[in-house]
Amino acid sequence: MANFPVAGINRKPDRGFSITTRNNINTFEAANGYQRRKLMSRRLLRSFNFSYTSIDNATMNTIEQFYNARGGTFESFILDLTHFNLQGSATVKFEGDLNREHVIDGNNNSWFNVSISMVEV
């Protein structure tokens, strides 16, 4: 299983990060309105949302190649939580699209802003 390339990024999220938790519940709803819920696991699932601003083209390519190699939201990987000043690691997958924004500063330098969402599996 692949690891998220924190060494290739060489910096921590500079706009902070958010971690939300939810229960792993599977809900079935019948046509007559009957609803049945099943707790799939007692372990809470975490969602990670973070962003990097003003990163260079090489770092952006590293993130984008890793996203494409995982097939977007298809394949899971290991996220080292020390990147967020937490202990341990989590098995996660991307959640949604990789949001990229291309920015050009006053000196005609090219920078990128990227927002990433991951969900624990």
Jmol script that loads the backbone (N, CA, C; Angstrom):
load data "model"
ATOM      1  N   MET A   1       0.845  -1.168   0.000  1.00  0.00           N
ATOM      2  CA  MET A   1       0.000   0.000   0.000  1.00  0.00           C
ATOM      3  C   MET A   1       0.896   1.238   0.000  1.00  0.00           C
ATOM      4  N   ALA A   2       0.517   2.210  -0.776  1.00  0.00           N
ATOM      5  CA  ALA A   2       1.319   3.425  -0.937  1.00  0.00           C
ATOM      6  C   ALA A   2       1.158   4.361   0.255  1.00  0.00           C
ATOM      7  N   ASN A   3       2.135   5.236   0.435  1.00  0.00           N
ATOM      8  CA  ASN A   3       2.094   6.274   1.465  1.00  0.00           C
ATOM      9  C   ASN A   3       1.922   7.631   0.802  1.00  0.00           C
ATOM     10  N   PHE A   4       1.147   8.511   1.442  1.00  0.00           N
ATOM     11  CA  PHE A   4       0.992   9.875   0.939  1.00  0.00           C
ATOM     12  C   PHE A   4       2.355  10.552   0.974  1.00  0.00           C
ATOM     13  N   PRO A   5       2.786  11.205  -0.110  1.00  0.00           N
ATOM     14  CA  PRO A   5       4.172  11.690  -0.232  1.00  0.00           C
ATOM     15  C   PRO A   5       4.451  12.959   0.575  1.00  0.00           C
ATOM     16  N   VAL A   6       4.440  12.857   1.915  1.00  0.00           N
ATOM     17  CA  VAL A   6       4.717  14.040   2.733  1.00  0.00           C
ATOM     18  C   VAL A   6       6.164  14.489   2.583  1.00  0.00           C
ATOM     19  N   ALA A   7       7.075  13.559   2.291  1.00  0.00           N
ATOM     20  CA  ALA A   7       8.480  13.941   2.090  1.00  0.00           C
ATOM     21  C   ALA A   7       8.626  14.768   0.815  1.00  0.00           C
ATOM     22  N   GLY A   8       7.863  14.471  -0.218  1.00  0.00           N
ATOM     23  CA  GLY A   8       7.930  15.225  -1.466  1.00  0.00           C
ATOM     24  C   GLY A   8       7.291  16.594  -1.361  1.00  0.00           C
ATOM     25  N   ILE A   9       6.406  16.765  -0.383  1.00  0.00           N
ATOM     26  CA  ILE A   9       5.733  18.054  -0.219  1.00  0.00           C
ATOM     27  C   ILE A   9       6.600  19.004   0.589  1.00  0.00           C
ATOM     28  N   ASN A  10       7.294  18.475   1.596  1.00  0.00           N
ATOM     29  CA  ASN A  10       8.305  19.216   2.345  1.00  0.00           C
ATOM     30  C   ASN A  10       7.726  20.401   3.120  1.00  0.00           C
ATOM     31  N   ARG A  11       6.463  20.349   3.489  1.00  0.00           N
ATOM     32  CA  ARG A  11       5.861  21.389   4.321  1.00  0.00           C
ATOM     33  C   ARG A  11       4.547  20.882   4.881  1.00  0.00           C
ATOM     34  N   LYS A  12       4.082  21.510   5.924  1.00  0.00           N
ATOM     35  CA  LYS A  12       2.819  21.145   6.547  1.00  0.00           C
ATOM     36  C   LYS A  12       1.712  22.028   5.977  1.00  0.00           C
ATOM     37  N   PRO A  13       0.446  21.596   6.117  1.00  0.00           N
ATOM     38  CA  PRO A  13      -0.652  22.452   5.647  1.00  0.00           C
ATOM     39  C   PRO A  13      -0.581  23.822   6.322  1.00  0.00           C
ATOM     40  N   ASP A  14      -0.545  24.890   5.527  1.00  0.00           N
ATOM     41  CA  ASP A  14      -0.332  26.217   6.096  1.00  0.00           C
ATOM     42  C   ASP A  14      -1.614  26.960   6.438  1.00  0.00           C
ATOM     43  N   ARG A  15      -2.745  26.472   6.060  1.00  0.00           N
ATOM     44  CA  ARG A  15      -4.026  27.089   6.398  1.00  0.00           C
ATOM     45  C   ARG A  15      -4.781  26.262   7.438  1.00  0.00           C
ATOM     46  N   GLY A  16      -4.040  25.421   8.168  1.00  0.00           N
ATOM     47  CA  GLY A  16      -4.686  24.573   9.159  1.00  0.00           C
ATOM     48  C   GLY A  16      -5.315  23.355   8.511  1.00  0.00           C
ATOM     49  N   PHE A  17      -5.992  22.579   9.317  1.00  0.00           N
ATOM     50  CA  PHE A  17      -6.653  21.377   8.824  1.00  0.00           C
ATOM     51  C   PHE A  17      -7.858  21.123   9.705  1.00  0.00           C
ATOM     52  N   SER A  18      -8.773  20.315   9.211  1.00  0.00           N
ATOM     53  CA  SER A  18      -9.926  19.922  10.019  1.00  0.00           C
ATOM     54  C   SER A  18     -10.065  18.409   9.963  1.00  0.00           C
ATOM     55  N   ILE A  19     -10.414  17.848  11.116  1.00  0.00           N
ATOM     56  CA  ILE A  19     -10.654  16.416  11.228  1.00  0.00           C
ATOM     57  C   ILE A  19     -12.044  16.246  11.815  1.00  0.00           C
ATOM     58  N   THR A  20     -12.919  15.581  11.078  1.00  0.00           N
ATOM     59  CA  THR A  20     -14.263  15.304  11.572  1.00  0.00           C
ATOM     60  C   THR A  20     -14.421  13.803  11.734  1.00  0.00           C
ATOM     61  N   THR A  21     -15.277  13.407  12.656  1.00  0.00           N
ATOM     62  CA  THR A  21     -15.522  11.985  12.895  1.00  0.00           C
ATOM     63  C   THR A  21     -16.991  11.662  12.661  1.00  0.00           C
ATOM     64  N   ARG A  22     -17.237  10.416  12.254  1.00  0.00           N
ATOM     65  CA  ARG A  22     -18.608   9.947  12.052  1.00  0.00           C
ATOM     66  C   ARG A  22     -18.646   8.454  12.311  1.00  0.00           C
ATOM     67  N   ASN A  23     -19.828   7.946  12.591  1.00  0.00           N
ATOM     68  CA  ASN A  23     -20.011   6.512  12.784  1.00  0.00           C
ATOM     69  C   ASN A  23     -20.145   5.833  11.431  1.00  0.00           C
ATOM     70  N   ASN A  24     -19.698   4.583  11.363  1.00  0.00           N
ATOM     71  CA  ASN A  24     -19.778   3.796  10.140  1.00  0.00           C
ATOM     72  C   ASN A  24     -21.110   3.055  10.142  1.00  0.00           C
ATOM     73  N   ILE A  25     -22.145   3.681   9.587  1.00  0.00           N
ATOM     74  CA  ILE A  25     -23.500   3.137   9.602  1.00  0.00           C
ATOM     75  C   ILE A  25     -23.965   2.897   8.169  1.00  0.00           C
ATOM     76  N   ASN A  26     -24.551   1.726   7.934  1.00  0.00           N
ATOM     77  CA  ASN A  26     -25.153   1.399   6.647  1.00  0.00           C
ATOM     78  C   ASN A  26     -26.665   1.492   6.809  1.00  0.00           C
ATOM     79  N   THR A  27     -27.326   2.326   5.998  1.00  0.00           N
ATOM     80  CA  THR A  27     -28.766   2.551   6.114  1.00  0.00           C
ATOM     81  C   THR A  27     -29.471   1.984   4.898  1.00  0.00           C
ATOM     82  N   PHE A  28     -30.515   1.183   5.153  1.00  0.00           N
ATOM     83  CA  PHE A  28     -31.369   0.642   4.091  1.00  0.00           C
ATOM     84  C   PHE A  28     -32.746   1.252   4.260  1.00  0.00           C
ATOM     85  N   GLU A  29     -33.294   1.793   3.164  1.00  0.00           N
ATOM     86  CA  GLU A  29     -34.632   2.364   3.223  1.00  0.00           C
ATOM     87  C   GLU A  29     -35.495   1.717   2.153  1.00  0.00           C
ATOM     88  N   ALA A  30     -36.602   1.119   2.591  1.00  0.00           N
ATOM     89  CA  ALA A  30     -37.528   0.445   1.675  1.00  0.00           C
ATOM     90  C   ALA A  30     -38.471   1.463   1.043  1.00  0.00           C
ATOM     91  N   ALA A  31     -39.183   1.023  -0.001  1.00  0.00           N
ATOM     92  CA  ALA A  31     -40.092   1.903  -0.724  1.00  0.00           C
ATOM     93  C   ALA A  31     -41.257   2.363   0.158  1.00  0.00           C
ATOM     94  N   ASN A  32     -41.651   1.560   1.127  1.00  0.00           N
ATOM     95  CA  ASN A  32     -42.779   1.935   1.990  1.00  0.00           C
ATOM     96  C   ASN A  32     -42.358   2.854   3.137  1.00  0.00           C
ATOM     97  N   GLY A  33     -41.079   3.277   3.177  1.00  0.00           N
ATOM     98  CA  GLY A  33     -40.607   4.197   4.195  1.00  0.00           C
ATOM     99  C   GLY A  33     -39.928   3.524   5.369  1.00  0.00           C
ATOM    100  N   TYR A  34     -39.953   2.186   5.413  1.00  0.00           N
ATOM    101  CA  TYR A  34     -39.280   1.468   6.489  1.00  0.00           C
ATOM    102  C   TYR A  34     -37.776   1.675   6.355  1.00  0.00           C
ATOM    103  N   GLN A  35     -37.131   1.948   7.463  1.00  0.00           N
ATOM    104  CA  GLN A  35     -35.699   2.207   7.445  1.00  0.00           C
ATOM    105  C   GLN A  35     -35.004   1.292   8.446  1.00  0.00           C
ATOM    106  N   ARG A  36     -33.901   0.709   7.997  1.00  0.00           N
ATOM    107  CA  ARG A  36     -33.116  -0.161   8.867  1.00  0.00           C
ATOM    108  C   ARG A  36     -31.663   0.300   8.811  1.00  0.00           C
ATOM    109  N   ARG A  37     -31.081   0.437   9.989  1.00  0.00           N
ATOM    110  CA  ARG A  37     -29.696   0.867  10.089  1.00  0.00           C
ATOM    111  C   ARG A  37     -28.862  -0.228  10.736  1.00  0.00           C
ATOM    112  N   LYS A  38     -27.651  -0.377  10.240  1.00  0.00           N
ATOM    113  CA  LYS A  38     -26.733  -1.368  10.788  1.00  0.00           C
ATOM    114  C   LYS A  38     -25.403  -0.684  11.068  1.00  0.00           C
ATOM    115  N   LEU A  39     -24.915  -0.847  12.298  1.00  0.00           N
ATOM    116  CA  LEU A  39     -23.620  -0.306  12.677  1.00  0.00           C
ATOM    117  C   LEU A  39     -22.551  -1.246  12.136  1.00  0.00           C
ATOM    118  N   MET A  40     -21.781  -0.776  11.167  1.00  0.00           N
ATOM    119  CA  MET A  40     -20.796  -1.617  10.508  1.00  0.00           C
ATOM    120  C   MET A  40     -19.564  -1.847  11.391  1.00  0.00           C
ATOM    121  N   SER A  41     -19.235  -0.875  12.225  1.00  0.00           N
ATOM    122  CA  SER A  41     -18.098  -1.002  13.122  1.00  0.00           C
ATOM    123  C   SER A  41     -18.239   0.020  14.233  1.00  0.00           C
ATOM    124  N   ARG A  42     -17.684  -0.265  15.382  1.00  0.00           N
ATOM    125  CA  ARG A  42     -17.742   0.674  16.508  1.00  0.00           C
ATOM    126  C   ARG A  42     -16.650   1.729  16.414  1.00  0.00           C
ATOM    127  N   ARG A  43     -15.724   1.528  15.508  1.00  0.00           N
ATOM    128  CA  ARG A  43     -14.632   2.482  15.313  1.00  0.00           C
ATOM    129  C   ARG A  43     -15.150   3.689  14.540  1.00  0.00           C
ATOM    130  N   LEU A  44     -14.857   4.877  15.047  1.00  0.00           N
ATOM    131  CA  LEU A  44     -15.257   6.100  14.363  1.00  0.00           C
ATOM    132  C   LEU A  44     -14.370   6.327  13.142  1.00  0.00           C
ATOM    133  N   LEU A  45     -14.983   6.761  12.051  1.00  0.00           N
ATOM    134  CA  LEU A  45     -14.241   7.088  10.832  1.00  0.00           C
ATOM    135  C   LEU A  45     -13.942   8.578  10.827  1.00  0.00           C
ATOM    136  N   ARG A  46     -12.729   8.922  10.461  1.00  0.00           N
ATOM    137  CA  ARG A  46     -12.316  10.321  10.428  1.00  0.00           C
ATOM    138  C   ARG A  46     -12.220  10.820   8.997  1.00  0.00           C
ATOM    139  N   SER A  47     -12.526  12.086   8.818  1.00  0.00           N
ATOM    140  CA  SER A  47     -12.340  12.778   7.538  1.00  0.00           C
ATOM    141  C   SER A  47     -11.307  13.868   7.747  1.00  0.00           C
ATOM    142  N   PHE A  48     -10.371  13.988   6.815  1.00  0.00           N
ATOM    143  CA  PHE A  48      -9.295  14.971   6.891  1.00  0.00           C
ATOM    144  C   PHE A  48      -9.455  15.964   5.747  1.00  0.00           C
ATOM    145  N   ASN A  49      -9.480  17.245   6.061  1.00  0.00           N
ATOM    146  CA  ASN A  49      -9.539  18.307   5.058  1.00  0.00           C
ATOM    147  C   ASN A  49      -8.402  19.280   5.342  1.00  0.00           C
ATOM    148  N   PHE A  50      -7.574  19.532   4.334  1.00  0.00           N
ATOM    149  CA  PHE A  50      -6.465  20.449   4.515  1.00  0.00           C
ATOM    150  C   PHE A  50      -6.079  21.049   3.168  1.00  0.00           C
ATOM    151  N   SER A  51      -5.260  22.098   3.229  1.00  0.00           N
ATOM    152  CA  SER A  51      -4.857  22.762   1.988  1.00  0.00           C
ATOM    153  C   SER A  51      -3.435  23.281   2.111  1.00  0.00           C
ATOM    154  N   TYR A  52      -2.816  23.420   0.958  1.00  0.00           N
ATOM    155  CA  TYR A  52      -1.501  24.031   0.830  1.00  0.00           C
ATOM    156  C   TYR A  52      -1.657  25.251  -0.063  1.00  0.00           C
ATOM    157  N   THR A  53      -1.013  26.342   0.303  1.00  0.00           N
ATOM    158  CA  THR A  53      -1.040  27.531  -0.549  1.00  0.00           C
ATOM    159  C   THR A  53       0.385  27.876  -0.969  1.00  0.00           C
ATOM    160  N   SER A  54       0.492  28.486  -2.105  1.00  0.00           N
ATOM    161  CA  SER A  54       1.770  28.959  -2.662  1.00  0.00           C
ATOM    162  C   SER A  54       2.818  27.853  -2.742  1.00  0.00           C
ATOM    163  N   ILE A  55       2.431  26.727  -3.340  1.00  0.00           N
ATOM    164  CA  ILE A  55       3.400  25.651  -3.551  1.00  0.00           C
ATOM    165  C   ILE A  55       3.912  25.739  -4.992  1.00  0.00           C
ATOM    166  N   ASP A  56       5.117  25.247  -5.198  1.00  0.00           N
ATOM    167  CA  ASP A  56       5.717  25.339  -6.528  1.00  0.00           C
ATOM    168  C   ASP A  56       5.189  24.242  -7.447  1.00  0.00           C
ATOM    169  N   ASN A  57       5.603  24.301  -8.702  1.00  0.00           N
ATOM    170  CA  ASN A  57       5.113  23.375  -9.723  1.00  0.00           C
ATOM    171  C   ASN A  57       5.536  21.938  -9.436  1.00  0.00           C
ATOM    172  N   ALA A  58       6.750  21.729  -8.937  1.00  0.00           N
ATOM    173  CA  ALA A  58       7.226  20.370  -8.655  1.00  0.00           C
ATOM    174  C   ALA A  58       6.404  19.716  -7.547  1.00  0.00           C
ATOM    175  N   THR A  59       6.095  20.464  -6.501  1.00  0.00           N
ATOM    176  CA  THR A  59       5.277  19.930  -5.409  1.00  0.00           C
ATOM    177  C   THR A  59       3.864  19.641  -5.892  1.00  0.00           C
ATOM    178  N   MET A  60       3.324  20.525  -6.708  1.00  0.00           N
ATOM    179  CA  MET A  60       1.977  20.307  -7.257  1.00  0.00           C
ATOM    180  C   MET A  60       1.949  19.057  -8.120  1.00  0.00           C
ATOM    181  N   ASN A  61       2.996  18.846  -8.916  1.00  0.00           N
ATOM    182  CA  ASN A  61       3.070  17.641  -9.746  1.00  0.00           C
ATOM    183  C   ASN A  61       3.150  16.382  -8.894  1.00  0.00           C
ATOM    184  N   THR A  62       3.867  16.440  -7.757  1.00  0.00           N
ATOM    185  CA  THR A  62       3.962  15.292  -6.859  1.00  0.00           C
ATOM    186  C   THR A  62       2.587  14.913  -6.323  1.00  0.00           C
ATOM    187  N   ILE A  63       1.825  15.898  -5.870  1.00  0.00           N
ATOM    188  CA  ILE A  63       0.483  15.641  -5.342  1.00  0.00           C
ATOM    189  C   ILE A  63      -0.438  15.130  -6.437  1.00  0.00           C
ATOM    190  N   GLU A  64      -0.387  15.772  -7.601  1.00  0.00           N
ATOM    191  CA  GLU A  64      -1.262  15.384  -8.707  1.00  0.00           C
ATOM    192  C   GLU A  64      -0.948  13.986  -9.228  1.00  0.00           C
ATOM    193  N   GLN A  65       0.327  13.627  -9.340  1.00  0.00           N
ATOM    194  CA  GLN A  65       0.702  12.283  -9.787  1.00  0.00           C
ATOM    195  C   GLN A  65       0.265  11.228  -8.783  1.00  0.00           C
ATOM    196  N   PHE A  66       0.379  11.528  -7.485  1.00  0.00           N
ATOM    197  CA  PHE A  66      -0.066  10.584  -6.459  1.00  0.00           C
ATOM    198  C   PHE A  66      -1.581  10.400  -6.536  1.00  0.00           C
ATOM    199  N   TYR A  67      -2.319  11.480  -6.731  1.00  0.00           N
ATOM    200  CA  TYR A  67      -3.779  11.412  -6.864  1.00  0.00           C
ATOM    201  C   TYR A  67      -4.170  10.578  -8.083  1.00  0.00           C
ATOM    202  N   ASN A  68      -3.530  10.821  -9.209  1.00  0.00           N
ATOM    203  CA  ASN A  68      -3.845  10.080 -10.434  1.00  0.00           C
ATOM    204  C   ASN A  68      -3.445   8.612 -10.333  1.00  0.00           C
ATOM    205  N   ALA A  69      -2.328   8.322  -9.654  1.00  0.00           N
ATOM    206  CA  ALA A  69      -1.882   6.932  -9.503  1.00  0.00           C
ATOM    207  C   ALA A  69      -2.843   6.133  -8.625  1.00  0.00           C
ATOM    208  N   ARG A  70      -3.541   6.790  -7.706  1.00  0.00           N
ATOM    209  CA  ARG A  70      -4.524   6.110  -6.858  1.00  0.00           C
ATOM    210  C   ARG A  70      -5.870   5.984  -7.563  1.00  0.00           C
ATOM    211  N   GLY A  71      -5.979   6.511  -8.762  1.00  0.00           N
ATOM    212  CA  GLY A  71      -7.262   6.474  -9.471  1.00  0.00           C
ATOM    213  C   GLY A  71      -8.269   7.424  -8.859  1.00  0.00           C
ATOM    214  N   GLY A  72      -7.803   8.532  -8.327  1.00  0.00           N
ATOM    215  CA  GLY A  72      -8.700   9.490  -7.679  1.00  0.00           C
ATOM    216  C   GLY A  72      -9.200   8.929  -6.363  1.00  0.00           C
ATOM    217  N   THR A  73     -10.485   8.636  -6.296  1.00  0.00           N
ATOM    218  CA  THR A  73     -11.094   8.155  -5.051  1.00  0.00           C
ATOM    219  C   THR A  73     -11.105   6.632  -4.949  1.00  0.00           C
ATOM    220  N   PHE A  74     -10.454   5.928  -5.880  1.00  0.00           N
ATOM    221  CA  PHE A  74     -10.576   4.465  -5.942  1.00  0.00           C
ATOM    222  C   PHE A  74      -9.716   3.733  -4.919  1.00  0.00           C
ATOM    223  N   GLU A  75      -8.431   4.003  -4.880  1.00  0.00           N
ATOM    224  CA  GLU A  75      -7.493   3.191  -4.104  1.00  0.00           C
ATOM    225  C   GLU A  75      -7.131   3.878  -2.784  1.00  0.00           C
ATOM    226  N   SER A  76      -7.039   3.086  -1.720  1.00  0.00           N
ATOM    227  CA  SER A  76      -6.665   3.632  -0.418  1.00  0.00           C
ATOM    228  C   SER A  76      -5.142   3.657  -0.251  1.00  0.00           C
ATOM    229  N   PHE A  77      -4.679   4.425   0.725  1.00  0.00           N
ATOM    230  CA  PHE A  77      -3.252   4.580   0.988  1.00  0.00           C
ATOM    231  C   PHE A  77      -3.067   4.957   2.449  1.00  0.00           C
ATOM    232  N   ILE A  78      -1.826   5.050   2.882  1.00  0.00           N
ATOM    233  CA  ILE A  78      -1.522   5.348   4.286  1.00  0.00           C
ATOM    234  C   ILE A  78      -1.151   6.828   4.410  1.00  0.00           C
ATOM    235  N   LEU A  79      -1.797   7.500   5.357  1.00  0.00           N
ATOM    236  CA  LEU A  79      -1.512   8.896   5.661  1.00  0.00           C
ATOM    237  C   LEU A  79      -0.801   8.956   7.001  1.00  0.00           C
ATOM    238  N   ASP A  80       0.412   9.510   6.998  1.00  0.00           N
ATOM    239  CA  ASP A  80       1.188   9.669   8.227  1.00  0.00           C
ATOM    240  C   ASP A  80       0.638  10.866   8.993  1.00  0.00           C
ATOM    241  N   LEU A  81       0.089  10.626  10.186  1.00  0.00           N
ATOM    242  CA  LEU A  81      -0.562  11.689  10.942  1.00  0.00           C
ATOM    243  C   LEU A  81       0.419  12.636  11.626  1.00  0.00           C
ATOM    244  N   THR A  82       1.712  12.300  11.628  1.00  0.00           N
ATOM    245  CA  THR A  82       2.682  13.238  12.174  1.00  0.00           C
ATOM    246  C   THR A  82       2.755  14.499  11.310  1.00  0.00           C
ATOM    247  N   HIS A  83       2.261  14.412  10.096  1.00  0.00           N
ATOM    248  CA  HIS A  83       2.161  15.578   9.211  1.00  0.00           C
ATOM    249  C   HIS A  83       1.235  16.637   9.814  1.00  0.00           C
ATOM    250  N   PHE A  84       0.308  16.196  10.695  1.00  0.00           N
ATOM    251  CA  PHE A  84      -0.636  17.091  11.374  1.00  0.00           C
ATOM    252  C   PHE A  84      -0.311  17.238  12.858  1.00  0.00           C
ATOM    253  N   ASN A  85       0.907  16.872  13.241  1.00  0.00           N
ATOM    254  CA  ASN A  85       1.341  16.895  14.646  1.00  0.00           C
ATOM    255  C   ASN A  85       0.497  15.964  15.517  1.00  0.00           C
ATOM    256  N   LEU A  86       0.058  14.843  14.944  1.00  0.00           N
ATOM    257  CA  LEU A  86      -0.656  13.795  15.661  1.00  0.00           C
ATOM    258  C   LEU A  86       0.191  12.537  15.617  1.00  0.00           C
ATOM    259  N   GLN A  87      -0.177  11.540  16.402  1.00  0.00           N
ATOM    260  CA  GLN A  87       0.592  10.298  16.419  1.00  0.00           C
ATOM    261  C   GLN A  87      -0.087   9.231  15.574  1.00  0.00           C
ATOM    262  N   GLY A  88       0.728   8.356  14.968  1.00  0.00           N
ATOM    263  CA  GLY A  88       0.218   7.206  14.242  1.00  0.00           C
ATOM    264  C   GLY A  88       0.018   7.466  12.770  1.00  0.00           C
ATOM    265  N   SER A  89      -0.768   6.587  12.157  1.00  0.00           N
ATOM    266  CA  SER A  89      -1.097   6.695  10.744  1.00  0.00           C
ATOM    267  C   SER A  89      -2.522   6.204  10.545  1.00  0.00           C
ATOM    268  N   ALA A  90      -3.086   6.510   9.387  1.00  0.00           N
ATOM    269  CA  ALA A  90      -4.458   6.116   9.076  1.00  0.00           C
ATOM    270  C   ALA A  90      -4.521   5.638   7.634  1.00  0.00           C
ATOM    271  N   THR A  91      -5.344   4.627   7.385  1.00  0.00           N
ATOM    272  CA  THR A  91      -5.605   4.170   6.029  1.00  0.00           C
ATOM    273  C   THR A  91      -6.766   4.992   5.490  1.00  0.00           C
ATOM    274  N   VAL A  92      -6.501   5.752   4.433  1.00  0.00           N
ATOM    275  CA  VAL A  92      -7.473   6.705   3.902  1.00  0.00           C
ATOM    276  C   VAL A  92      -7.574   6.564   2.387  1.00  0.00           C
ATOM    277  N   LYS A  93      -8.558   7.231   1.813  1.00  0.00           N
ATOM    278  CA  LYS A  93      -8.650   7.396   0.365  1.00  0.00           C
ATOM    279  C   LYS A  93      -9.102   8.821   0.101  1.00  0.00           C
ATOM    280  N   PHE A  94      -8.838   9.303  -1.103  1.00  0.00           N
ATOM    281  CA  PHE A  94      -9.273  10.647  -1.459  1.00  0.00           C
ATOM    282  C   PHE A  94     -10.791  10.689  -1.489  1.00  0.00           C
ATOM    283  N   GLU A  95     -11.336  11.835  -1.093  1.00  0.00           N
ATOM    284  CA  GLU A  95     -12.782  12.027  -1.125  1.00  0.00           C
ATOM    285  C   GLU A  95     -13.070  13.200  -2.049  1.00  0.00           C
ATOM    286  N   GLY A  96     -13.606  12.913  -3.208  1.00  0.00           N
ATOM    287  CA  GLY A  96     -13.918  13.977  -4.155  1.00  0.00           C
ATOM    288  C   GLY A  96     -12.738  14.342  -5.029  1.00  0.00           C
ATOM    289  N   ASP A  97     -12.860  15.487  -5.649  1.00  0.00           N
ATOM    290  CA  ASP A  97     -11.858  15.958  -6.610  1.00  0.00           C
ATOM    291  C   ASP A  97     -10.680  16.619  -5.908  1.00  0.00           C
ATOM    292  N   LEU A  98      -9.579  16.684  -6.626  1.00  0.00           N
ATOM    293  CA  LEU A  98      -8.399  17.417  -6.179  1.00  0.00           C
ATOM    294  C   LEU A  98      -8.556  18.851  -6.676  1.00  0.00           C
ATOM    295  N   ASN A  99      -8.754  19.788  -5.759  1.00  0.00           N
ATOM    296  CA  ASN A  99      -9.006  21.180  -6.131  1.00  0.00           C
ATOM    297  C   ASN A  99      -7.688  21.934  -6.251  1.00  0.00           C
ATOM    298  N   ARG A 100      -7.380  22.375  -7.482  1.00  0.00           N
ATOM    299  CA  ARG A 100      -6.149  23.100  -7.768  1.00  0.00           C
ATOM    300  C   ARG A 100      -6.491  24.508  -8.245  1.00  0.00           C
ATOM    301  N   GLU A 101      -5.680  25.461  -7.796  1.00  0.00           N
ATOM    302  CA  GLU A 101      -5.839  26.836  -8.253  1.00  0.00           C
ATOM    303  C   GLU A 101      -4.466  27.372  -8.642  1.00  0.00           C
ATOM    304  N   HIS A 102      -4.356  27.859  -9.868  1.00  0.00           N
ATOM    305  CA  HIS A 102      -3.097  28.392 -10.372  1.00  0.00           C
ATOM    306  C   HIS A 102      -3.063  29.899 -10.112  1.00  0.00           C
ATOM    307  N   VAL A 103      -1.983  30.368  -9.463  1.00  0.00           N
ATOM    308  CA  VAL A 103      -1.857  31.773  -9.085  1.00  0.00           C
ATOM    309  C   VAL A 103      -0.545  32.309  -9.646  1.00  0.00           C
ATOM    310  N   ILE A 104      -0.594  33.500 -10.214  1.00  0.00           N
ATOM    311  CA  ILE A 104       0.614  34.169 -10.698  1.00  0.00           C
ATOM    312  C   ILE A 104       0.785  35.443  -9.874  1.00  0.00           C
ATOM    313  N   ASP A 105       1.966  35.606  -9.265  1.00  0.00           N
ATOM    314  CA  ASP A 105       2.193  36.786  -8.428  1.00  0.00           C
ATOM    315  C   ASP A 105       2.697  37.964  -9.276  1.00  0.00           C
ATOM    316  N   GLY A 106       2.996  39.078  -8.622  1.00  0.00           N
ATOM    317  CA  GLY A 106       3.415  40.295  -9.322  1.00  0.00           C
ATOM    318  C   GLY A 106       4.736  40.158 -10.052  1.00  0.00           C
ATOM    319  N   ASN A 107       5.582  39.211  -9.652  1.00  0.00           N
ATOM    320  CA  ASN A 107       6.872  38.992 -10.321  1.00  0.00           C
ATOM    321  C   ASN A 107       6.775  37.949 -11.418  1.00  0.00           C
ATOM    322  N   ASN A 108       5.556  37.603 -11.810  1.00  0.00           N
ATOM    323  CA  ASN A 108       5.289  36.629 -12.858  1.00  0.00           C
ATOM    324  C   ASN A 108       5.738  35.220 -12.475  1.00  0.00           C
ATOM    325  N   ASN A 109       5.781  34.935 -11.157  1.00  0.00           N
ATOM    326  CA  ASN A 109       6.082  33.585 -10.689  1.00  0.00           C
ATOM    327  C   ASN A 109       4.793  32.781 -10.620  1.00  0.00           C
ATOM    328  N   SER A 110       4.898  31.510 -10.886  1.00  0.00           N
ATOM    329  CA  SER A 110       3.739  30.631 -10.924  1.00  0.00           C
ATOM    330  C   SER A 110       3.662  29.819  -9.636  1.00  0.00           C
ATOM    331  N   TRP A 111       2.515  29.900  -8.934  1.00  0.00           N
ATOM    332  CA  TRP A 111       2.278  29.166  -7.694  1.00  0.00           C
ATOM    333  C   TRP A 111       0.951  28.439  -7.789  1.00  0.00           C
ATOM    334  N   PHE A 112       0.766  27.476  -6.896  1.00  0.00           N
ATOM    335  CA  PHE A 112      -0.480  26.717  -6.868  1.00  0.00           C
ATOM    336  C   PHE A 112      -1.036  26.688  -5.456  1.00  0.00           C
ATOM    337  N   ASN A 113      -2.356  26.685  -5.349  1.00  0.00           N
ATOM    338  CA  ASN A 113      -3.075  26.404  -4.119  1.00  0.00           C
ATOM    339  C   ASN A 113      -3.844  25.108  -4.343  1.00  0.00           C
ATOM    340  N   VAL A 114      -3.788  24.202  -3.396  1.00  0.00           N
ATOM    341  CA  VAL A 114      -4.470  22.917  -3.548  1.00  0.00           C
ATOM    342  C   VAL A 114      -5.205  22.575  -2.258  1.00  0.00           C
ATOM    343  N   SER A 115      -6.448  22.075  -2.412  1.00  0.00           N
ATOM    344  CA  SER A 115      -7.245  21.618  -1.282  1.00  0.00           C
ATOM    345  C   SER A 115      -7.480  20.132  -1.431  1.00  0.00           C
ATOM    346  N   ILE A 116      -7.305  19.398  -0.315  1.00  0.00           N
ATOM    347  CA  ILE A 116      -7.375  17.944  -0.343  1.00  0.00           C
ATOM    348  C   ILE A 116      -8.353  17.475   0.722  1.00  0.00           C
ATOM    349  N   SER A 117      -9.202  16.523   0.363  1.00  0.00           N
ATOM    350  CA  SER A 117     -10.105  15.878   1.315  1.00  0.00           C
ATOM    351  C   SER A 117      -9.857  14.381   1.266  1.00  0.00           C
ATOM    352  N   MET A 118      -9.734  13.780   2.460  1.00  0.00           N
ATOM    353  CA  MET A 118      -9.522  12.338   2.575  1.00  0.00           C
ATOM    354  C   MET A 118     -10.486  11.785   3.614  1.00  0.00           C
ATOM    355  N   VAL A 119     -10.871  10.535   3.441  1.00  0.00           N
ATOM    356  CA  VAL A 119     -11.751   9.865   4.391  1.00  0.00           C
ATOM    357  C   VAL A 119     -11.122   8.538   4.785  1.00  0.00           C
ATOM    358  N   GLU A 120     -11.209   8.219   6.069  1.00  0.00           N
ATOM    359  CA  GLU A 120     -10.643   6.971   6.575  1.00  0.00           C
ATOM    360  C   GLU A 120     -11.508   5.793   6.129  1.00  0.00           C
ATOM    361  N   VAL A 121     -10.855   4.698   5.775  1.00  0.00           N
ATOM    362  CA  VAL A 121     -11.594   3.493   5.350  1.00  0.00           C
ATOM    363  C   VAL A 121     -11.384   2.359   6.331  1.00  0.00           C
TER     364      VAL A 121
END
end "model"
wireframe off; spacefill off
backbone 0.3
color backbone group
